[in-house]
């Protein structure tokens, strides 16, 4: 299962999404050796990014990035509007030292300094035009009390609460083989739901949330989206109507390339690259997302800095690489 299902409630101003990710999630993990607790957190954010990306009328890439001084130093999930995604995580400690029962707050917000950044990068963004970014601390401040977030779902809810978004509820689950998620979003009482009395609309939103709260992690991880939809909203569908749309496929896809590695070498500068060549004889790097290796020998590196032709600067490696 690698699909996302969108549905609409006719008797309430609610749009929903159900996501189930199998082999695409396993493709993220197959070259990684992270502790199970880190994988679960990464998986939850993969589910969240997919749900949020599909909820936006947006052509581009949605990026969820979490940074902290905790054991998880950096977490990045990217999901494009066509639902191709990739994800990675970097640890600041040895994997064996991480408590298998650690919470998201302990791993990502150990010193109450963690933050969540959600970036919307349009496909047609012009040079010099910054992408949209929303930044939220990974803790709630209630007077003098600081409460770290307990889960990715809570972190996303905090982000949505602090941004000018529609009311949104989200449930997430992940394990070694699957990622699952449910998103419910209240739509404006205008537009397609203008026929609903405000009180009826409010009651409908409460009713759909109550049904959503009955979802279990096991159901999210084992059942196809259509089955989840029927189980959750069978009575709602019979009484008020629930419409689903054709499911959309989800795929793992990495966007790394020799051209992008060459750009990184240019940013390092010719002097720095020359020092690496003097020490190691070549420049070797590995993509953080897909673990693909890139090898630049002396000739490759000189072409990066001496030619104006991108095709020449990023020629495929010779047979000796």
C-alpha angles and dihedrals in degrees: 000000000000105000145117122212124199122201139177130210114222095196096049135036091252135129118188142187133199120195131192120181122184123148092019089058091046088053088059091052103038095088096036131087102194123150114266093250091055091047091053092052092046090048092051090053090048088056092046094049092050093049094046093046091053092047093060127079089225137130108209142046129316113206126193112195127178121189129183148148089243129098090285101063097178136005122184130181122178124191123177124210089256087060096249108141146179134184142188141176133201124205126210092203137043112283092234092061095060115106107241089219096048118136126230089253092054093049100039104024108033094144098030089255101104119120138190119220121192114192128191109201111187117219089228096047110149123231109277093016109123120224119243113267132187118192125196130176115239092237138063119234112214104177106297092342119097115202117190116219114260101207146009089256090056091047092052091046089052090051092049091046092053096044126067094258136130118275105278136185123191135186121192138184135172141171138166094296110024145036121202135179146170125205127189121188129185112227124211114277087242131069113038092002098047089114091068120095109238091244092048089049092051091048090048092053090050091047094051091047090052090053090047091054090064092068114112129209089241091057092048091051101043111029129076114245093250091055092049090049092052094046096048100041106025094119093038090052093050095048105034109006132256119205125198128196131216110291119250123225122241122210139181110238130165121206098201118129142163088256091060092046088051089054089054090052090052090052090051089055133233095271093054093047091049090054090052090050091050091052101039107015093235143028115250127180138166128216111250091215105045103011092235110160123229123197124195117183126194093277092048092051094048090052090052090061102030103048131067091201111095092202090057094044092053102038115156113270118268120253090264094066 
